[in-house]
Amino acid sequence: PAGALLVQVLSPAGFDFTSATTEEPHRVHAVVNNTDKSQVLAKTEILAGQRVSITLHGVVLSPLGGETTFQIRTYDGPGMVYWREEAEDYRVALPGRVNITQSTLLCKYSVDEEMYPVRFGLPPRVGELAWAELTFTLTQSAAAGEMLTFMSGGDAPFELLSEDFVLTRPSALETQGSDHLVPISVSRPFTIHSLSISLLEGLAANTAFALRCAVLPLTEGQSTWVVATSNQGTYETNTNDGEDLDFDPVPQARFTVTTSRSPPTAVVDVTVVIEEAADGMPQQLIAPLGFVFPLGDGACGVSSNFVCKDIGEFEQRRIAKLTGLAGGSPPFGEALVLRLELPEVFIEESPSWTLQSRDGTSRPESWDTIASFSLQPMPDVAVHYTALAGASGTE
């Protein structure tokens, strides 16, 4: 019988057995962590011809990745006086690490601030196209021909779209050059939540790469994201094992804004009905460019079921804060009548109203944008007179 088992990592360097433990009747007896080799000695009892399973917990793997070689020896006891048997070296593939250094989820309107000045910086919404942008490095190089996997999981996985997927190697700031576009071939093999990217060019280790992918948030909740490279699906060469990147889309709000009359420069009453929005907080209504709310506490509210107050402007557009009589959200599904002054003409090409569920400058919990009603001169009004040059007493 053998009374001790020695497990030694021959390559790669960097394994750490300091916190290694195992279950009874086995026991970790000694640990050695060197820069070139690491080993752990477990006290145990191994009888000839009997299968023994020993699980080591709390082992920190090498940060290098690649082919990993273990050597296993048995001894008569922890004193390691006599070898009982030396097993063959064991080789397994240890994947390198994908380190995600930056991650951003952008709404579809982030592509053009000039065209979407109000919606440009708003959070992505459930059920609407968004852009996932990641910057990452590999601890182990990935050769041309390997596969890059990009996958969404968790309680609320996203749908990933293969169109417009881009992988680049950003240029160094000091070189002021253009980003290098990595040649790839993208497919969606078996699920809407995953993309397989065939690398037509290798990815060097410890080099920053950036990916940009069109995604569709399907529901609210936590999502996890996997970035991995693999050798034609045989084994992973790098992985991040999936992590929460704080991609948090918000639900869509729904509301309407109507008015019975809209003459240019007139002071009119408009009716706002909030059908859906994040509850329990004020709603901020951003008017089209040139529309003006009366100033003062409650000055823009007409109906008695809510409170309306002008709280400033955003991108030169006035903002009205709508709350219930005791604060919080105004009533949903009811007519909220407020007063404002219309401009002489529309200043922007596509005037719109935006509703945001937010308190102060906090991140909106829901939002929506709708087209504005048009400006209409007073109906059925005309001026008639006799147009005779030099005539007097004309009616």
Secondary structure, DSSP 8 states (H G I E B T S, - for coil): -EEEEEEEEEESS--B-TT-B--TT-EEEEEEE-SS-EEEEEEEEE-TT-------BS-B--SS-EEEEEEEEEESSTT--SEEEE---EEEEE-EEEEEEEEEEEEGGGG-TTT-TTTTTS--BTTS-EEEEEEEEESS-B-TT-EEEEEEEESS--EEEEEEEEEEE---TTTT---EE--EEEE--S-TTEEEEEESS-B-TT--EEEEEEEE--SSS-EEEEEEEESTTSSEEEE---B------B-B-EEEEE-S---TT-EEEEEEEEEE--SSS-EEEE--TT-B---STTTTB-STTSEEEEEEEETTEEEEEEE-TTSS---TTSEEEEEEE--SS-SSSS-EEEEEE-STTS--SSEEEEE-------TT--------TT--S--
